[in-house]
Amino acid sequence: MVAETSQTTFDSLVNIQLKGPFFITQKALSLLNDGGRIINISTGLARFSLPGYRAYASMKAGIETFTRYLARAGI
């Protein structure tokens, strides 16, 4: 639940599920061969709701959006 999610837990989820993939992708861009691609893994929880997964699903929705922007840029 939102009221029960600590800032420490939230920060950990951001670091692992959103910040990590963002900056790993940033580093990997210079290493990609022509036509190379980045693949990110998400979850159905970004598209449907289950109790107790609000923060986690929010981070995964962020990764899905980030991935769509990368695809639009041809990465």
The first five atom37 places (N, CA, C, CB, O) and aatype in JSON, in Angstrom:
{
  "aatype": [12, 19, 0, 6, 16, 15, 5, 16, 16, 13, 3, 15, 10, 19, 2, 9, 5, 10, 11, 7, 14, 13, 13, 9, 16, 5, 11, 0, 10, 15, 10, 10, 2, 3, 7, 7, 1, 9, 9, 2, 9, 15, 16, 7, 10, 0, 1, 13, 15, 10, 14, 7, 18, 1, 0, 18, 0, 15, 12, 11, 0, 7, 9, 6, 16, 13, 16, 1, 18, 10, 0, 1, 0, 7, 9],
  "atom_mask": [
    [1, 1, 1, 1, 1],
    [1, 1, 1, 1, 1],
    [1, 1, 1, 1, 1],
    [1, 1, 1, 1, 1],
    [1, 1, 1, 1, 1],
    [1, 1, 1, 1, 1],
    [1, 1, 1, 1, 1],
    [1, 1, 1, 1, 1],
    [1, 1, 1, 1, 1],
    [1, 1, 1, 1, 1],
    [1, 1, 1, 1, 1],
    [1, 1, 1, 1, 1],
    [1, 1, 1, 1, 1],
    [1, 1, 1, 1, 1],
    [1, 1, 1, 1, 1],
    [1, 1, 1, 1, 1],
    [1, 1, 1, 1, 1],
    [1, 1, 1, 1, 1],
    [1, 1, 1, 1, 1],
    [1, 1, 1, 0, 1],
    [1, 1, 1, 1, 1],
    [1, 1, 1, 1, 1],
    [1, 1, 1, 1, 1],
    [1, 1, 1, 1, 1],
    [1, 1, 1, 1, 1],
    [1, 1, 1, 1, 1],
    [1, 1, 1, 1, 1],
    [1, 1, 1, 1, 1],
    [1, 1, 1, 1, 1],
    [1, 1, 1, 1, 1],
    [1, 1, 1, 1, 1],
    [1, 1, 1, 1, 1],
    [1, 1, 1, 1, 1],
    [1, 1, 1, 1, 1],
    [1, 1, 1, 0, 1],
    [1, 1, 1, 0, 1],
    [1, 1, 1, 1, 1],
    [1, 1, 1, 1, 1],
    [1, 1, 1, 1, 1],
    [1, 1, 1, 1, 1],
    [1, 1, 1, 1, 1],
    [1, 1, 1, 1, 1],
    [1, 1, 1, 1, 1],
    [1, 1, 1, 0, 1],
    [1, 1, 1, 1, 1],
    [1, 1, 1, 1, 1],
    [1, 1, 1, 1, 1],
    [1, 1, 1, 1, 1],
    [1, 1, 1, 1, 1],
    [1, 1, 1, 1, 1],
    [1, 1, 1, 1, 1],
    [1, 1, 1, 0, 1],
    [1, 1, 1, 1, 1],
    [1, 1, 1, 1, 1],
    [1, 1, 1, 1, 1],
    [1, 1, 1, 1, 1],
    [1, 1, 1, 1, 1],
    [1, 1, 1, 1, 1],
    [1, 1, 1, 1, 1],
    [1, 1, 1, 1, 1],
    [1, 1, 1, 1, 1],
    [1, 1, 1, 0, 1],
    [1, 1, 1, 1, 1],
    [1, 1, 1, 1, 1],
    [1, 1, 1, 1, 1],
    [1, 1, 1, 1, 1],
    [1, 1, 1, 1, 1],
    [1, 1, 1, 1, 1],
    [1, 1, 1, 1, 1],
    [1, 1, 1, 1, 1],
    [1, 1, 1, 1, 1],
    [1, 1, 1, 1, 1],
    [1, 1, 1, 1, 1],
    [1, 1, 1, 0, 1],
    [1, 1, 1, 1, 1]
  ],
  "atom_positions": [
    [[0.83, -1.18, 0.0], [0.0, 0.0, 0.0], [0.88, 1.25, 0.0], [-0.95, 0.0, 1.21], [2.01, 1.23, 0.49]],
    [[0.36, 2.3, -0.54], [1.11, 3.55, -0.61], [1.5, 4.01, 0.79], [0.29, 4.64, -1.32], [2.65, 4.39, 1.02]],
    [[0.57, 3.97, 1.72], [0.85, 4.43, 3.08], [1.91, 3.59, 3.78], [-0.43, 4.42, 3.91], [2.56, 4.06, 4.71]],
    [[2.09, 2.36, 3.34], [3.04, 1.46, 3.99], [4.39, 1.37, 3.27], [2.44, 0.09, 4.09], [5.29, 0.68, 3.76]],
    [[4.55, 2.03, 2.14], [5.8, 1.98, 1.4], [6.76, 3.02, 1.97], [5.56, 2.22, -0.12], [6.49, 4.22, 1.93]],
    [[7.87, 2.55, 2.49], [8.85, 3.47, 3.06], [9.63, 4.16, 1.95], [9.82, 2.72, 4.0], [9.67, 3.7, 0.81]],
    [[10.24, 5.28, 2.3], [11.07, 5.99, 1.33], [12.26, 5.13, 0.93], [11.54, 7.34, 1.9], [12.71, 5.18, -0.22]],
    [[12.79, 4.36, 1.87], [13.92, 3.47, 1.57], [13.52, 2.42, 0.55], [14.43, 2.8, 2.86], [14.27, 2.17, -0.4]],
    [[12.37, 1.81, 0.72], [11.89, 0.81, -0.24], [11.65, 1.45, -1.6], [10.6, 0.15, 0.27], [12.03, 0.89, -2.63]],
    [[11.02, 2.62, -1.6], [10.74, 3.31, -2.85], [12.05, 3.65, -3.57], [9.92, 4.59, -2.59], [12.18, 3.42, -4.78]],
    [[13.01, 4.2, -2.84], [14.31, 4.55, -3.44], [15.0, 3.32, -4.01], [15.21, 5.23, -2.41], [15.61, 3.38, -5.07]],
    [[14.92, 2.22, -3.3], [15.52, 0.97, -3.78], [14.88, 0.53, -5.09], [15.39, -0.14, -2.72], [15.57, 0.12, -6.03]],
    [[13.56, 0.6, -5.16], [12.85, 0.24, -6.39], [13.23, 1.16, -7.54], [11.33, 0.28, -6.16], [13.45, 0.69, -8.66]],
    [[13.32, 2.44, -7.29], [13.73, 3.39, -8.33], [15.13, 3.04, -8.83], [13.69, 4.85, -7.8], [15.37, 2.99, -10.03]],
    [[16.04, 2.8, -7.88], [17.43, 2.51, -8.26], [17.55, 1.24, -9.08], [18.29, 2.4, -7.02], [18.3, 1.2, -10.06]],
    [[16.84, 0.2, -8.71], [16.95, -1.1, -9.38], [16.13, -1.14, -10.66], [16.51, -2.22, -8.44], [16.63, -1.57, -11.7]],
    [[14.88, -0.71, -10.6], [13.95, -0.92, -11.7], [13.95, 0.2, -12.74], [12.57, -1.06, -11.16], [13.51, -0.02, -13.87]],
    [[14.43, 1.39, -12.4], [14.35, 2.51, -13.33], [15.72, 3.16, -13.57], [13.37, 3.56, -12.82], [16.17, 3.27, -14.71]],
    [[16.37, 3.58, -12.52], [17.65, 4.27, -12.65], [18.73, 3.34, -13.23], [18.11, 4.81, -11.29], [19.48, 3.75, -14.11]],
    [[18.79, 2.12, -12.75], [19.78, 1.16, -13.24], [19.68, 0.94, -14.74], [0.0, 0.0, 0.0], [20.67, 1.14, -15.45]],
    [[18.51, 0.53, -15.24], [18.38, 0.33, -16.69], [18.64, 1.6, -17.5], [17.01, -0.19, -17.0], [19.2, 1.53, -18.6]],
    [[18.25, 2.76, -16.98], [18.48, 4.01, -17.7], [19.97, 4.24, -17.92], [17.86, 5.19, -16.93], [20.41, 4.52, -19.04]],
    [[20.77, 4.12, -16.84], [22.19, 4.44, -16.96], [23.0, 3.31, -17.57], [22.74, 4.78, -15.6], [24.05, 3.56, -18.17]],
    [[22.55, 2.08, -17.45], [23.2, 0.98, -18.17], [23.0, 1.18, -19.67], [22.63, -0.42, -17.72], [23.92, 0.99, -20.47]],
    [[21.8, 1.58, -20.05], [21.52, 1.87, -21.46], [22.4, 3.01, -21.95], [20.02, 2.22, -21.66], [22.96, 2.94, -23.04]],
    [[22.53, 4.05, -21.16], [23.38, 5.18, -21.53], [24.8, 4.72, -21.81], [23.37, 6.23, -20.42], [25.4, 5.15, -22.8]],
    [[25.35, 3.87, -20.96], [26.71, 3.36, -21.16], [26.8, 2.43, -22.37], [27.18, 2.62, -19.91], [27.8, 2.41, -23.08]],
    [[25.75, 1.65, -22.6], [25.76, 0.66, -23.68], [25.64, 1.28, -25.07], [24.65, -0.32, -23.48], [26.05, 0.66, -26.05]],
    [[25.09, 2.47, -25.17], [24.86, 3.08, -26.48], [26.12, 3.16, -27.33], [24.28, 4.47, -26.31], [26.08, 2.91, -28.53]],
    [[27.23, 3.5, -26.71], [28.47, 3.62, -27.47], [29.04, 2.25, -27.86], [29.51, 4.39, -26.67], [29.93, 2.17, -28.71]],
    [[28.53, 1.18, -27.27], [29.02, -0.16, -27.56], [28.17, -0.92, -28.58], [29.09, -0.94, -26.29], [28.57, -1.99, -29.05]],
    [[27.01, -0.38, -28.91], [26.12, -1.07, -29.84], [26.68, -1.05, -31.25], [24.72, -0.43, -29.81], [27.16, -0.01, -31.73]],
    [[26.61, -2.17, -31.91], [26.96, -2.23, -33.33], [25.81, -1.62, -34.13], [27.24, -3.7, -33.79], [24.71, -1.45, -33.61]],
    [[26.09, -1.3, -35.37], [25.05, -0.78, -36.25], [23.87, -1.75, -36.26], [25.6, -0.56, -37.69], [24.05, -2.95, -36.5]],
    [[22.69, -1.26, -36.01], [21.5, -2.11, -35.98], [21.3, -2.8, -34.65], [0.0, 0.0, 0.0], [20.34, -3.57, -34.5]],
    [[22.18, -2.56, -33.66], [22.03, -3.17, -32.34], [20.8, -2.63, -31.64], [0.0, 0.0, 0.0], [20.32, -1.54, -31.96]],
    [[20.3, -3.37, -30.7], [19.08, -2.99, -29.99], [19.24, -3.21, -28.49], [17.88, -3.78, -30.51], [20.08, -3.99, -28.04]],
    [[18.43, -2.51, -27.74], [18.32, -2.66, -26.3], [16.98, -3.33, -26.03], [18.45, -1.27, -25.55], [15.96, -2.92, -26.6]],
    [[16.96, -4.33, -25.19], [15.72, -4.99, -24.8], [15.56, -4.85, -23.29], [15.71, -6.51, -25.23], [16.44, -5.24, -22.53]],
    [[14.44, -4.28, -22.87], [14.13, -4.16, -21.45], [12.97, -5.09, -21.12], [13.78, -2.69, -21.08], [12.07, -5.29, -21.93]],
    [[13.01, -5.64, -19.94], [11.97, -6.55, -19.47], [11.05, -5.81, -18.5], [12.59, -7.81, -18.8], [11.53, -5.1, -17.62]],
    [[9.78, -5.98, -18.66], [8.81, -5.33, -17.78], [7.89, -6.38, -17.16], [7.99, -4.27, -18.56], [8.29, -7.52, -16.95]],
    [[6.67, -5.99, -16.88], [5.7, -6.87, -16.25], [4.3, -6.45, -16.65], [5.86, -6.85, -14.72], [4.06, -5.29, -16.98]],
    [[3.4, -7.38, -16.61], [2.0, -7.06, -16.86], [1.43, -6.11, -15.81], [0.0, 0.0, 0.0], [0.41, -5.47, -16.04]],
    [[2.1, -6.03, -14.66], [1.62, -5.15, -13.6], [1.67, -3.68, -14.01], [2.45, -5.36, -12.35], [1.08, -2.84, -13.33]],
    [[2.35, -3.37, -15.09], [2.34, -2.0, -15.6], [1.05, -1.71, -16.37], [3.55, -1.76, -16.51], [0.75, -0.56, -16.67]],
    [[0.29, -2.76, -16.68], [-0.94, -2.6, -17.45], [-2.2, -3.03, -16.7], [-0.84, -3.38, -18.71], [-3.3, -2.7, -17.13]],
    [[-2.06, -3.77, -15.6], [-3.21, -4.12, -14.77], [-2.79, -4.01, -13.31], [-3.74, -5.56, -15.1], [-1.6, -3.95, -13.0]],
    [[-3.75, -3.98, -12.44], [-3.47, -3.68, -11.02], [-3.7, -4.88, -10.12], [-4.33, -2.52, -10.56], [-4.67, -5.63, -10.26]],
    [[-2.77, -5.05, -9.18], [-2.92, -6.02, -8.1], [-2.53, -5.32, -6.8], [-2.04, -7.3, -8.34], [-1.62, -4.48, -6.81]],
    [[-3.18, -5.63, -5.72], [-2.84, -5.0, -4.45], [-1.37, -5.25, -4.08], [-3.76, -5.51, -3.33], [-0.85, -6.34, -4.27]],
    [[-0.74, -4.22, -3.55], [0.61, -4.37, -3.03], [1.74, -4.13, -4.01], [0.0, 0.0, 0.0], [2.91, -4.25, -3.64]],
    [[1.44, -3.8, -5.25], [2.48, -3.65, -6.27], [2.55, -2.24, -6.85], [2.25, -4.64, -7.38], [3.13, -2.06, -7.92]],
    [[1.99, -1.27, -6.19], [1.9, 0.08, -6.75], [3.26, 0.67, -7.11], [1.2, 1.0, -5.78], [3.46, 1.12, -8.24]],
    [[4.17, 0.67, -6.17], [5.48, 1.29, -6.42], [6.25, 0.52, -7.49], [6.31, 1.34, -5.11], [6.78, 1.13, -8.42]],
    [[6.31, -0.8, -7.37], [7.02, -1.63, -8.35], [6.44, -1.44, -9.75], [6.93, -3.12, -7.95], [7.19, -1.25, -10.71]],
    [[5.12, -1.49, -9.86], [4.48, -1.34, -11.17], [4.73, 0.05, -11.75], [2.97, -1.59, -11.05], [4.85, 0.19, -12.97]],
    [[4.8, 1.06, -10.91], [5.1, 2.41, -11.38], [6.48, 2.49, -12.03], [5.01, 3.41, -10.23], [6.66, 3.14, -13.06]],
    [[7.45, 1.8, -11.42], [8.81, 1.8, -11.99], [8.83, 1.06, -13.32], [9.81, 1.16, -11.01], [9.49, 1.49, -14.27]],
    [[8.12, -0.05, -13.39], [8.07, -0.83, -14.64], [7.36, -0.05, -15.74], [7.35, -2.17, -14.4], [7.74, -0.14, -16.9]],
    [[6.34, 0.71, -15.38], [5.67, 1.56, -16.37], [6.65, 2.62, -16.88], [4.4, 2.24, -15.76], [6.64, 2.97, -18.05]],
    [[7.5, 3.11, -15.99], [8.53, 4.06, -16.4], [9.51, 3.45, -17.39], [0.0, 0.0, 0.0], [9.89, 4.1, -18.36]],
    [[9.91, 2.2, -17.15], [10.82, 1.51, -18.08], [10.15, 1.29, -19.42], [11.29, 0.17, -17.48], [10.78, 1.42, -20.47]],
    [[8.87, 0.95, -19.4], [8.16, 0.76, -20.67], [8.12, 2.07, -21.47], [6.72, 0.26, -20.42], [8.31, 2.05, -22.68]],
    [[7.89, 3.18, -20.8], [7.88, 4.47, -21.47], [9.27, 4.82, -22.0], [7.39, 5.57, -20.52], [9.41, 5.25, -23.15]],
    [[10.28, 4.62, -21.18], [11.67, 4.85, -21.59], [12.0, 4.02, -22.83], [12.64, 4.5, -20.45], [12.62, 4.53, -23.77]],
    [[11.6, 2.76, -22.84], [11.87, 1.86, -23.96], [11.16, 2.33, -25.23], [11.44, 0.43, -23.61], [11.74, 2.27, -26.32]],
    [[9.93, 2.8, -25.1], [9.21, 3.33, -26.26], [9.93, 4.56, -26.84], [7.76, 3.71, -25.87], [10.01, 4.72, -28.06]],
    [[10.45, 5.41, -25.98], [11.21, 6.57, -26.46], [12.5, 6.15, -27.15], [11.52, 7.51, -25.3], [12.87, 6.74, -28.17]],
    [[13.17, 5.15, -26.61], [14.37, 4.63, -27.28], [14.03, 4.09, -28.66], [15.04, 3.53, -26.43], [14.73, 4.36, -29.64]],
    [[12.95, 3.33, -28.74], [12.53, 2.75, -30.02], [12.2, 3.85, -31.02], [11.31, 1.83, -29.83], [12.55, 3.75, -32.2]],
    [[11.55, 4.88, -30.57], [11.19, 5.99, -31.44], [12.44, 6.69, -32.0], [10.32, 7.0, -30.68], [12.43, 7.2, -33.11]],
    [[13.51, 6.68, -31.19], [14.76, 7.3, -31.61], [15.61, 6.34, -32.45], [15.56, 7.76, -30.38], [16.7, 6.7, -32.91]],
    [[15.12, 5.11, -32.64], [15.84, 4.14, -33.46], [16.93, 3.41, -32.71], [0.0, 0.0, 0.0], [17.88, 2.91, -33.32]],
    [[16.83, 3.34, -31.39], [17.85, 2.68, -30.58], [17.33, 1.32, -30.13], [18.25, 3.55, -29.35], [18.03, 0.59, -29.44]]
  ]
}
